[in-house]
Amino acid sequence: MQKGKRRKISLYPIWFVLPALTIFGIFFLYPIVTSFYYSMTVWNFDSAIFCGLENYRMFFSENELSSAVVHTLIYAFSTSMLKVIIAFFIAVFLCSRIRTKDFIRSAVFFPNLVSMMAVGLTFSYLMHPTKGLFNAVLTGLGFAPVDFLGDVRLALGSIIATDVWKGLSVSVVIYIAGIQSIDRNYYEAAEIDGASRGQCLRHITLPLVAPSQNTIIILSLIGGLRSFDLIWAMTSGGPGFATDVMASVIYKQYAYGFYGLSTAGNVIMLLLISVIAFPLQHILRRREEAIV
């Protein structure tokens, strides 16, 4: 190549990226930009009147709406924490030398085969204050019936417990894959040095299963922040506003015709997920690299 002659840039690689960028721009970037705009308007399907940050002010000034943010955070962090802890011990048990572990693994994975709406409707009947199976058992044992979904103090916790039951299956499978990928030489060396099972679990299994644990944390946390179908099937946000989360509030405002307020709620939920998920993912990645 002659000196001073400009190097010709090939457009050949760009053609491979262009379809993905086009789809990303049309179905992701464009909706986000338009959502930010319409969240600052009072709009319907015919017109849009700009109102600035009035929708956001209204969202946080109304207790019924702002409480949904608190409920969302409680729901997301509670379900994520419980799935991470409970699924780990179930996975450890299912990786031990038990004869029926294949059958138990199939049984544990079964809830994942059922749709979230079906699970919500089923548990809403099981938790019925007078006809539900749970209260029938409590009454048979001599306890007073409990209004799991009608009591404002118990409703959100009851839905959290249902979500954990439903979501444990995927978490257990991810943990099992992580545990089985650990080199057995670590355990053999620890046993030679006289380490107990508890010490092996704490100093070998738990650190080396960190990549699987990080995956579960991120998936369950994001799923909890955007959860809607289970809550809507069980309580529709009630009693009152006791179980309303961001997604259910957004749906209600849209159904009532407050489209601008609903769009503002969508933007707030997007920002909430981004503010929590991206830093957390960075922290977990650094923690994983430190272990490795």
C-alpha positions as CSV (number, residue, x, y, z in Angstrom):
1,M,0.0,0.0,0.0
2,Q,1.4,3.4,-1.0
3,K,2.4,5.8,1.8
4,G,-0.2,8.4,2.5
5,K,-3.0,6.5,0.8
6,R,-6.1,6.2,3.0
7,R,-7.1,2.7,4.0
8,K,-10.4,1.8,2.6
9,I,-12.9,0.8,5.3
10,S,-14.9,-2.3,4.5
11,L,-18.6,-2.1,5.1
12,Y,-18.9,-5.9,4.9
13,P,-19.1,-6.6,8.7
14,I,-21.7,-3.9,9.2
15,W,-24.2,-5.8,7.1
16,F,-24.1,-8.6,9.7
17,V,-24.8,-6.2,12.6
18,L,-27.4,-4.0,10.8
19,P,-30.4,-6.4,11.2
20,A,-29.8,-6.8,14.9
21,L,-29.3,-3.0,15.4
22,T,-32.5,-2.3,13.4
23,I,-34.6,-4.6,15.5
24,F,-33.0,-3.3,18.7
25,G,-33.7,0.3,17.6
26,I,-37.3,-0.3,16.5
27,F,-38.5,-2.6,19.4
28,F,-36.3,-1.2,22.3
29,L,-34.8,2.2,21.8
30,Y,-37.7,3.8,20.0
31,P,-40.3,2.7,22.6
32,I,-38.1,3.9,25.5
33,V,-37.7,7.3,24.0
34,T,-41.4,7.7,23.2
35,S,-42.3,6.4,26.7
36,F,-40.2,9.2,28.2
37,Y,-42.1,11.8,26.1
38,Y,-45.6,10.4,26.7
39,S,-44.9,10.1,30.4
40,M,-44.8,13.9,30.4
41,T,-48.1,14.3,28.7
42,V,-51.8,13.8,29.2
43,W,-52.6,11.7,26.2
44,N,-55.2,9.5,24.6
45,F,-55.3,7.9,21.2
46,D,-56.2,11.2,19.5
47,S,-54.1,13.8,21.2
48,A,-51.3,14.5,23.7
49,I,-51.0,17.6,25.9
50,F,-47.6,18.3,27.4
51,C,-47.7,18.6,31.3
52,G,-44.1,18.3,32.2
53,L,-43.4,16.3,35.4
54,E,-47.0,16.5,36.7
55,N,-47.5,12.8,36.2
56,Y,-44.5,12.0,38.3
57,R,-45.5,14.4,41.0
58,M,-49.0,12.9,41.1
59,F,-47.5,9.4,41.2
60,F,-45.4,10.0,44.3
61,S,-47.9,12.3,46.0
62,E,-50.7,9.7,46.1
63,N,-50.1,7.2,48.9
64,E,-52.0,4.5,47.0
65,L,-49.5,4.9,44.1
66,S,-46.2,5.5,45.9
67,S,-46.8,2.6,48.3
68,A,-46.6,0.3,45.2
69,V,-42.8,1.2,45.0
70,V,-42.3,0.0,48.6
71,H,-44.3,-3.2,48.0
72,T,-42.3,-3.9,44.9
73,L,-39.0,-3.6,46.7
74,I,-40.2,-5.8,49.6
75,Y,-41.6,-8.4,47.2
76,A,-38.5,-8.5,44.9
77,F,-35.9,-8.7,47.7
78,S,-37.9,-11.1,49.8
79,T,-38.5,-13.6,47.0
80,S,-35.0,-13.3,45.7
81,M,-33.4,-13.9,49.1
82,L,-35.7,-16.8,50.0
83,K,-35.1,-18.5,46.6
84,V,-31.3,-18.1,46.9
85,I,-31.2,-19.6,50.5
86,I,-33.8,-22.4,50.3
87,A,-32.9,-23.5,46.8
88,F,-29.2,-23.9,47.8
89,F,-30.0,-26.4,50.6
90,I,-32.4,-28.3,48.4
91,A,-29.8,-28.5,45.6
92,V,-27.2,-29.8,48.1
93,F,-29.6,-32.4,49.3
94,L,-30.4,-33.5,45.8
95,C,-26.7,-33.8,44.9
96,S,-26.1,-36.2,47.8
97,R,-26.1,-39.9,47.6
98,I,-29.8,-40.6,47.9
99,R,-31.5,-43.3,45.8
100,T,-34.7,-41.3,44.9
101,K,-32.9,-38.1,44.0
102,D,-34.0,-38.3,40.3
103,F,-37.6,-38.6,41.3
104,I,-37.3,-35.8,43.8
105,R,-35.7,-33.6,41.2
106,S,-38.6,-34.2,38.8
107,A,-41.0,-33.3,41.6
108,V,-39.1,-30.1,42.5
109,F,-39.2,-29.0,38.9
110,F,-42.9,-29.6,38.5
111,P,-44.1,-26.1,39.6
112,N,-42.1,-24.6,36.7
113,L,-44.3,-26.5,34.2
114,V,-47.5,-24.7,35.5
115,S,-48.3,-21.2,34.4
116,M,-48.1,-18.4,36.9
117,M,-51.8,-17.6,36.5
118,A,-52.8,-21.2,37.2
119,V,-50.6,-21.2,40.3
120,G,-52.1,-17.9,41.5
121,L,-55.7,-19.1,41.0
122,T,-54.9,-22.5,42.7
123,F,-53.4,-20.9,45.8
124,S,-56.1,-18.3,46.1
125,Y,-58.6,-21.2,46.5
126,L,-56.2,-23.1,48.8
127,M,-56.0,-19.9,51.0
128,H,-59.7,-19.2,51.0
129,P,-60.7,-18.2,54.6
130,T,-63.6,-20.7,54.9
131,K,-63.3,-23.3,52.1
132,G,-59.6,-23.4,51.5
133,L,-57.5,-26.5,52.2
134,F,-55.0,-24.6,54.4
135,N,-57.6,-23.4,56.7
136,A,-59.3,-26.8,56.8
137,V,-56.0,-28.3,58.0
138,L,-55.6,-25.5,60.6
139,T,-59.1,-25.9,61.8
140,G,-58.6,-29.7,62.1
141,L,-55.5,-29.1,64.2
142,G,-57.5,-26.9,66.6
143,F,-56.3,-23.5,65.3
144,A,-58.5,-20.6,64.2
145,P,-58.8,-20.0,60.5
146,V,-56.5,-17.4,58.9
147,D,-57.5,-15.0,56.2
148,F,-54.3,-15.3,54.2
149,L,-55.3,-13.0,51.3
150,G,-57.9,-10.8,53.1
151,D,-55.7,-9.6,55.9
152,V,-53.6,-6.6,55.0
153,R,-50.8,-7.8,57.3
154,L,-50.7,-11.3,55.7
155,A,-51.7,-10.8,52.0
156,L,-48.3,-9.7,50.6
157,G,-46.4,-12.3,52.6
158,S,-48.8,-15.0,51.4
159,I,-48.1,-14.0,47.8
160,I,-44.4,-14.0,48.4
161,A,-44.6,-17.5,49.8
162,T,-46.5,-18.7,46.7
163,D,-43.9,-17.0,44.4
164,V,-41.1,-18.7,46.2
165,W,-42.8,-22.1,45.9
166,K,-43.2,-21.5,42.1
167,G,-39.7,-20.1,41.5
168,L,-37.7,-22.6,43.5
169,S,-37.6,-25.1,40.7
170,V,-35.5,-23.0,38.3
171,S,-33.2,-21.9,41.1
172,V,-32.6,-25.5,42.3
173,V,-31.8,-26.6,38.7
174,I,-29.2,-23.8,38.3
175,Y,-27.7,-24.7,41.7
176,I,-27.5,-28.4,40.8
177,A,-25.7,-27.5,37.6
178,G,-23.2,-25.4,39.5
179,I,-22.6,-28.0,42.3
180,Q,-22.1,-30.8,39.8
181,S,-19.5,-28.8,37.9
182,I,-17.2,-28.5,41.0
183,D,-14.1,-30.7,40.7
184,R,-14.4,-33.6,43.2
185,N,-10.7,-33.4,43.9
186,Y,-11.4,-30.4,46.2
187,Y,-13.7,-32.5,48.4
188,E,-11.3,-35.5,48.4
189,A,-8.4,-33.2,49.5
190,A,-10.6,-31.7,52.2
191,E,-11.6,-35.1,53.5
192,I,-8.0,-36.2,53.7
193,D,-7.3,-33.1,55.8
194,G,-10.1,-34.1,58.2
195,A,-12.7,-31.5,57.1
196,S,-16.3,-32.2,58.0
197,R,-19.3,-32.0,55.7
198,G,-20.3,-28.6,57.1
199,Q,-16.8,-27.2,56.5
200,C,-16.8,-28.6,52.9
201,L,-20.1,-27.0,52.3
202,R,-19.0,-23.6,53.7
203,H,-15.4,-23.4,52.3
204,I,-15.8,-25.3,49.0
205,T,-19.4,-25.6,47.7
206,L,-20.6,-22.2,48.7
207,P,-17.7,-20.2,47.2
208,L,-17.4,-22.2,44.0
209,V,-21.2,-22.1,43.3
210,A,-21.1,-18.3,43.3
211,P,-21.6,-18.0,39.5
212,S,-24.8,-20.0,39.8
213,Q,-25.9,-18.0,42.8
214,N,-25.3,-14.7,41.1
215,T,-27.4,-15.8,38.2
216,I,-30.3,-16.7,40.5
217,I,-30.0,-13.4,42.4
218,I,-30.2,-11.4,39.2
219,L,-33.0,-13.4,37.5
220,S,-35.2,-13.6,40.7
221,L,-34.7,-10.0,41.6
222,I,-35.6,-8.6,38.2
223,G,-38.5,-11.0,38.0
224,G,-39.7,-9.8,41.4
225,L,-39.4,-6.1,40.4
226,R,-41.6,-6.7,37.3
227,S,-44.0,-9.3,38.8
228,F,-47.7,-8.9,37.9
229,D,-49.5,-12.1,36.9
230,L,-49.3,-13.9,40.2
231,I,-50.3,-10.9,42.2
232,W,-53.2,-10.1,39.9
233,A,-54.4,-13.7,39.9
234,M,-54.4,-13.9,43.7
235,T,-55.5,-10.5,45.0
236,S,-55.7,-8.0,42.1
237,G,-53.7,-5.7,44.3
238,G,-56.0,-6.0,47.3
239,P,-57.2,-5.9,50.0
240,G,-57.3,-2.2,49.4
241,F,-53.8,-1.4,48.1
242,A,-52.0,-3.8,50.4
243,T,-50.5,-5.9,47.6
244,D,-50.3,-3.4,44.8
245,V,-46.9,-3.4,43.1
246,M,-45.6,-1.2,40.2
247,A,-46.9,-3.5,37.5
248,S,-50.4,-3.7,38.9
249,V,-50.7,0.0,39.5
250,I,-49.6,0.7,35.9
251,Y,-52.2,-1.7,34.7
252,K,-55.0,-0.2,36.8
253,Q,-54.1,3.4,35.7
254,Y,-54.2,2.3,32.1
255,A,-57.5,0.5,32.5
256,Y,-59.0,3.7,34.1
257,G,-57.9,5.8,31.1
258,F,-55.0,7.6,32.8
259,Y,-52.6,6.8,30.0
260,G,-50.0,9.5,30.8
261,L,-49.8,8.4,34.5
262,S,-49.5,4.8,33.5
263,T,-46.7,5.6,31.1
264,A,-44.9,7.5,33.9
265,G,-45.2,4.4,36.1
266,N,-43.6,2.4,33.3
267,V,-40.7,4.8,33.2
268,I,-40.3,4.7,37.0
269,M,-40.3,0.9,36.9
270,L,-37.7,0.9,34.2
271,L,-35.4,3.3,36.1
272,L,-36.0,1.3,39.3
273,I,-34.9,-1.9,37.7
274,S,-31.9,-0.3,36.0
275,V,-30.7,1.5,39.2
276,I,-30.8,-1.8,41.1
277,A,-29.9,-4.4,38.5
278,F,-26.8,-2.8,36.8
279,P,-24.8,-1.9,40.0
280,L,-25.8,-5.3,41.6
281,Q,-24.6,-7.1,38.5
282,H,-21.3,-5.3,38.6
283,I,-20.8,-6.0,42.3
284,L,-21.6,-9.7,41.9
285,R,-19.2,-10.0,38.9
286,R,-16.4,-8.5,41.0
287,R,-17.2,-10.8,43.8
288,E,-17.1,-13.8,41.4
289,E,-13.8,-12.7,40.0
290,A,-12.3,-12.3,43.5
291,I,-13.3,-15.9,44.3
292,V,-11.9,-17.3,41.1
